[in-house]
Amino acid sequence: MSDRRKVRLLFLAAVAGMLLLYPVLYVFDKPLLVGGLPMLLLYFFLIWAAIIVLTYIFVTDQNDRNKKT
């Protein structure tokens, strides 16, 4: 794995960890429903999905993605 890829994954892990800290979660812990879901649950799902998508983008090489299309 290249150094650039390692740095990106480390940065993603740090940002993901910060987004899941209590002070940030407290902002979204409101008795408000968005689309029938509590705001905190929606926040968790969106962060989770973003982490998965960004991990895929960082791990796959740009050339690999171009070859598939």
C-alpha positions, 0 to 999 in steps of 0.5 A, spaced: 500 500 500 502 506 498 504 512 503 499 516 500 493 511 501 495 510 508 495 517 510 488 518 507 486 512 511 489 514 517 485 521 516 479 518 514 479 514 521 481 520 525 475 524 522 470 518 523 472 518 530 471 525 531 464 525 528 462 519 533 465 523 539 459 525 544 460 533 543 458 532 536 453 526 537 449 531 542 448 536 537 444 531 533 441 528 539 434 532 538 427 529 539 426 531 532 424 526 526 426 526 519 423 522 515 420 518 520 427 517 523 430 520 529 435 525 527 441 521 531 439 515 528 439 518 521 446 521 523 449 515 524 447 512 518 449 517 514 456 517 517 456 510 516 455 510 509 460 516 508 465 512 511 464 506 507 464 510 500 470 513 502 474 507 504 472 504 497 474 510 494 481 511 498 482 503 497 481 502 490 486 505 485 484 510 480 486 505 474 482 500 477 476 504 477 477 506 470 478 499 467 471 496 470 468 502 466 
